[in-house]
Amino acid sequence: MTATDRSIELIEAAAQAAADKLAHDIIAYDVSDVLSITDAFLLASAPNDRQVKSIVDGIEERLSKELGAKPVRREGDREARWVLLDYVDIVVHVQHSEERVFYALERLWKDCPELDLPEEAKATRGKGAEHAEQTDRDADLSAGDAW
């Protein structure tokens, strides 16, 4: 079994919305062969809580306006470290970069086929690592200024 056309449509729109809100490392998996409760997972991350919320809001807005889809469940809003949007056909995970590294969901789903995403979403791959390196360089420079 493979993800339905509706699931792929939702994944593509959600991925584009996440990319528009500057999400990092957007990836989607077809989990329909291993899970009976959903067809696909979308993973995205951001370096801070405010951006996690912005990405989640952007995804919800786009899926609602363009495709008439509303999540049946939204979890993790309060802390905005890992927000889950459950659309039944797809599940969207938007994580703070630290949670993304710690929980490594890609490792769990690596045997599932990746779904093709819009080019803007594909271009986000590796952005989390780039941001972390830049943050480390900035911290080193700040520490040097203190001397």
ZADO-1210 file (C-alpha; in nm, 4 decimals, padded with zeros to 6 digits):
<atoms>
<atom x="00.0000" y="00.0000" z="00.0000" code="MET" pos="1"/>
<atom x="00.1170" y="00.3527" z="-00.0668" code="THR" pos="2"/>
<atom x="00.0147" y="00.6974" z="00.0492" code="ALA" pos="3"/>
<atom x="-00.3074" y="00.8199" z="-00.1110" code="THR" pos="4"/>
<atom x="-00.3226" y="01.1104" z="-00.3524" code="ASP" pos="5"/>
<atom x="-00.4925" y="01.3156" z="-00.0789" code="ARG" pos="6"/>
<atom x="-00.2091" y="01.2410" z="00.1657" code="SER" pos="7"/>
<atom x="00.0518" y="01.3436" z="-00.0892" code="ILE" pos="8"/>
<atom x="-00.1417" y="01.6636" z="-00.1629" code="GLU" pos="9"/>
<atom x="-00.1503" y="01.7448" z="00.2106" code="LEU" pos="10"/>
<atom x="00.2198" y="01.6628" z="00.2560" code="ILE" pos="11"/>
<atom x="00.3235" y="01.8827" z="-00.0367" code="GLU" pos="12"/>
<atom x="00.1174" y="02.1788" z="00.0853" code="ALA" pos="13"/>
<atom x="00.2408" y="02.1373" z="00.4437" code="ALA" pos="14"/>
<atom x="00.6028" y="02.1095" z="00.3286" code="ALA" pos="15"/>
<atom x="00.5721" y="02.4243" z="00.1183" code="GLN" pos="16"/>
<atom x="00.4117" y="02.6119" z="00.4086" code="ALA" pos="17"/>
<atom x="00.6943" y="02.4996" z="00.6394" code="ALA" pos="18"/>
<atom x="00.9560" y="02.6103" z="00.3862" code="ALA" pos="19"/>
<atom x="00.7823" y="02.9476" z="00.3522" code="ASP" pos="20"/>
<atom x="00.8218" y="02.9918" z="00.7302" code="LYS" pos="21"/>
<atom x="01.1938" y="02.9019" z="00.7078" code="LEU" pos="22"/>
<atom x="01.1747" y="02.5544" z="00.8612" code="ALA" pos="23"/>
<atom x="01.4895" y="02.3435" z="00.8578" code="HIS" pos="24"/>
<atom x="01.5438" y="01.9906" z="00.7302" code="ASP" pos="25"/>
<atom x="01.1964" y="01.9208" z="00.5929" code="ILE" pos="26"/>
<atom x="01.1437" y="01.5555" z="00.5052" code="ILE" pos="27"/>
<atom x="00.8408" y="01.3311" z="00.4527" code="ALA" pos="28"/>
<atom x="00.7979" y="00.9559" z="00.4777" code="TYR" pos="29"/>
<atom x="00.5342" y="00.7230" z="00.3395" code="ASP" pos="30"/>
<atom x="00.4509" y="00.5162" z="00.6484" code="VAL" pos="31"/>
<atom x="00.1384" y="00.3533" z="00.5046" code="SER" pos="32"/>
<atom x="00.3000" y="00.0078" z="00.4855" code="ASP" pos="33"/>
<atom x="00.3966" y="00.0030" z="00.8533" code="VAL" pos="34"/>
<atom x="00.1159" y="00.2026" z="01.0165" code="LEU" pos="35"/>
<atom x="-00.2554" y="00.1624" z="00.9686" code="SER" pos="36"/>
<atom x="-00.3453" y="00.4927" z="01.1396" code="ILE" pos="37"/>
<atom x="-00.1858" y="00.7354" z="00.8909" code="THR" pos="38"/>
<atom x="-00.0255" y="00.7432" z="00.5466" code="ASP" pos="39"/>
<atom x="00.2613" y="00.9867" z="00.5886" code="ALA" pos="40"/>
<atom x="00.4753" y="01.1809" z="00.8317" code="PHE" pos="41"/>
<atom x="00.6208" y="01.5249" z="00.7681" code="LEU" pos="42"/>
<atom x="00.9150" y="01.6338" z="00.9835" code="LEU" pos="43"/>
<atom x="01.0447" y="01.9894" z="01.0114" code="ALA" pos="44"/>
<atom x="01.2425" y="02.1849" z="01.2676" code="SER" pos="45"/>
<atom x="01.3335" y="02.5353" z="01.3773" code="ALA" pos="46"/>
<atom x="01.6017" y="02.6843" z="01.6030" code="PRO" pos="47"/>
<atom x="01.3621" y="02.8488" z="01.8513" code="ASN" pos="48"/>
<atom x="01.0165" y="02.8087" z="02.0041" code="ASP" pos="49"/>
<atom x="00.8697" y="03.1167" z="01.8363" code="ARG" pos="50"/>
<atom x="00.9637" y="02.9877" z="01.4926" code="GLN" pos="51"/>
<atom x="00.8222" y="02.6425" z="01.5728" code="VAL" pos="52"/>
<atom x="00.4880" y="02.8115" z="01.6487" code="LYS" pos="53"/>
<atom x="00.5080" y="03.0197" z="01.3324" code="SER" pos="54"/>
<atom x="00.5724" y="02.7117" z="01.1175" code="ILE" pos="55"/>
<atom x="00.2836" y="02.5228" z="01.2779" code="VAL" pos="56"/>
<atom x="00.0482" y="02.8179" z="01.2300" code="ASP" pos="57"/>
<atom x="00.1594" y="02.8531" z="00.8669" code="GLY" pos="58"/>
<atom x="00.0954" y="02.4854" z="00.7960" code="ILE" pos="59"/>
<atom x="-00.2471" y="02.4940" z="00.9608" code="GLU" pos="60"/>
<atom x="-00.3465" y="02.8087" z="00.7735" code="GLU" pos="61"/>
<atom x="-00.2389" y="02.6793" z="00.4328" code="ARG" pos="62"/>
<atom x="-00.3999" y="02.3372" z="00.4706" code="LEU" pos="63"/>
<atom x="-00.7226" y="02.4962" z="00.5910" code="SER" pos="64"/>
<atom x="-00.7440" y="02.7654" z="00.3217" code="LYS" pos="65"/>
<atom x="-00.6174" y="02.5680" z="00.0233" code="GLU" pos="66"/>
<atom x="-00.7369" y="02.2159" z="00.0991" code="LEU" pos="67"/>
<atom x="-01.0119" y="02.2559" z="00.3601" code="GLY" pos="68"/>
<atom x="-00.8200" y="02.0360" z="00.6043" code="ALA" pos="69"/>
<atom x="-00.8186" y="02.0909" z="00.9780" code="LYS" pos="70"/>
<atom x="-00.6200" y="01.8844" z="01.2261" code="PRO" pos="71"/>
<atom x="-00.8177" y="01.6467" z="01.4454" code="VAL" pos="72"/>
<atom x="-00.5535" y="01.6941" z="01.7140" code="ARG" pos="73"/>
<atom x="-00.2826" y="01.9495" z="01.7911" code="ARG" pos="74"/>
<atom x="-00.0393" y="01.8669" z="02.0701" code="GLU" pos="75"/>
<atom x="00.2644" y="02.0373" z="02.2219" code="GLY" pos="76"/>
<atom x="00.1549" y="02.3990" z="02.1785" code="ASP" pos="77"/>
<atom x="00.2324" y="02.5162" z="02.5283" code="ARG" pos="78"/>
<atom x="00.6057" y="02.4532" z="02.5204" code="GLU" pos="79"/>
<atom x="00.6432" y="02.4736" z="02.1403" code="ALA" pos="80"/>
<atom x="00.9361" y="02.2325" z="02.1528" code="ARG" pos="81"/>
<atom x="00.7588" y="01.9589" z="01.9566" code="TRP" pos="82"/>
<atom x="00.4207" y="02.0310" z="01.8043" code="VAL" pos="83"/>
<atom x="00.2242" y="01.7520" z="01.6428" code="LEU" pos="84"/>
<atom x="-00.0586" y="01.8152" z="01.3960" code="LEU" pos="85"/>
<atom x="-00.2708" y="01.5072" z="01.3269" code="ASP" pos="86"/>
<atom x="-00.4716" y="01.5285" z="01.0052" code="TYR" pos="87"/>
<atom x="-00.5526" y="01.1535" z="01.0105" code="VAL" pos="88"/>
<atom x="-00.4145" y="01.1069" z="00.6562" code="ASP" pos="89"/>
<atom x="-00.0866" y="01.2694" z="00.7584" code="ILE" pos="90"/>
<atom x="00.0878" y="01.3626" z="01.0810" code="VAL" pos="91"/>
<atom x="00.3104" y="01.6703" z="01.0934" code="VAL" pos="92"/>
<atom x="00.5910" y="01.6966" z="01.3488" code="HIS" pos="93"/>
<atom x="00.7522" y="02.0390" z="01.3949" code="VAL" pos="94"/>
<atom x="01.0341" y="02.0193" z="01.6456" code="GLN" pos="95"/>
<atom x="01.2795" y="02.2540" z="01.8083" code="HIS" pos="96"/>
<atom x="01.6209" y="02.1690" z="01.6602" code="SER" pos="97"/>
<atom x="01.7430" y="02.0251" z="01.9903" code="GLU" pos="98"/>
<atom x="01.4471" y="01.7861" z="02.0110" code="GLU" pos="99"/>
<atom x="01.4963" y="01.6909" z="01.6484" code="ARG" pos="100"/>
<atom x="01.8520" y="01.5800" z="01.7188" code="VAL" pos="101"/>
<atom x="01.7664" y="01.4096" z="02.0476" code="PHE" pos="102"/>
<atom x="01.4645" y="01.2097" z="01.9272" code="TYR" pos="103"/>
<atom x="01.5992" y="01.1453" z="01.5738" code="ALA" pos="104"/>
<atom x="01.2661" y="01.0431" z="01.4209" code="LEU" pos="105"/>
<atom x="01.4393" y="00.9934" z="01.0870" code="GLU" pos="106"/>
<atom x="01.6205" y="00.6984" z="01.2404" code="ARG" pos="107"/>
<atom x="01.2864" y="00.5347" z="01.3257" code="LEU" pos="108"/>
<atom x="01.1399" y="00.5789" z="00.9778" code="TRP" pos="109"/>
<atom x="01.4538" y="00.5404" z="00.7638" code="LYS" pos="110"/>
<atom x="01.3240" y="00.2159" z="00.6103" code="ASP" pos="111"/>
<atom x="01.0099" y="00.3887" z="00.4838" code="CYS" pos="112"/>
<atom x="01.0144" y="00.5508" z="00.1404" code="PRO" pos="113"/>
<atom x="01.0741" y="00.9246" z="00.1299" code="GLU" pos="114"/>
<atom x="00.8072" y="01.1298" z="-00.0398" code="LEU" pos="115"/>
<atom x="00.9035" y="01.3840" z="-00.3017" code="ASP" pos="116"/>
<atom x="00.8622" y="01.7423" z="-00.1819" code="LEU" pos="117"/>
<atom x="00.8559" y="02.0849" z="-00.3464" code="PRO" pos="118"/>
<atom x="01.2009" y="02.2225" z="-00.4330" code="GLU" pos="119"/>
<atom x="01.1832" y="02.4925" z="-00.1633" code="GLU" pos="120"/>
<atom x="01.1287" y="02.2218" z="00.0988" code="ALA" pos="121"/>
<atom x="01.4145" y="02.0078" z="-00.0352" code="LYS" pos="122"/>
<atom x="01.6430" y="02.3115" z="-00.0187" code="ALA" pos="123"/>
<atom x="01.6004" y="02.3214" z="00.3614" code="THR" pos="124"/>
<atom x="01.8034" y="02.0021" z="00.4099" code="ARG" pos="125"/>
<atom x="02.1122" y="02.0721" z="00.6161" code="GLY" pos="126"/>
<atom x="01.9908" y="02.4145" z="00.7296" code="LYS" pos="127"/>
<atom x="01.9675" y="02.3001" z="01.0912" code="GLY" pos="128"/>
<atom x="02.3345" y="02.2029" z="01.0958" code="ALA" pos="129"/>
<atom x="02.4315" y="02.5289" z="00.9226" code="GLU" pos="130"/>
<atom x="02.2382" y="02.7281" z="01.1821" code="HIS" pos="131"/>
<atom x="02.3997" y="02.5362" z="01.4701" code="ALA" pos="132"/>
<atom x="02.7485" y="02.5980" z="01.3277" code="GLU" pos="133"/>
<atom x="02.6774" y="02.9691" z="01.2854" code="GLN" pos="134"/>
<atom x="02.5431" y="02.9910" z="01.6408" code="THR" pos="135"/>
<atom x="02.8596" y="02.8212" z="01.7707" code="ASP" pos="136"/>
<atom x="03.0806" y="03.0620" z="01.5723" code="ARG" pos="137"/>
<atom x="02.8846" y="03.3608" z="01.7035" code="ASP" pos="138"/>
<atom x="02.9186" y="03.2330" z="02.0612" code="ALA" pos="139"/>
<atom x="03.2940" y="03.1852" z="02.0155" code="ASP" pos="140"/>
<atom x="03.3274" y="03.5400" z="01.8821" code="LEU" pos="141"/>
<atom x="03.1251" y="03.6782" z="02.1725" code="SER" pos="142"/>
<atom x="03.3398" y="03.4887" z="02.4217" code="ALA" pos="143"/>
<atom x="03.6511" y="03.6289" z="02.2562" code="GLY" pos="144"/>
<atom x="03.5147" y="03.9831" z="02.2864" code="ASP" pos="145"/>
<atom x="03.4727" y="03.9348" z="02.6609" code="ALA" pos="146"/>
<atom x="03.8497" y="03.8944" z="02.7017" code="TRP" pos="147"/>
</atoms>
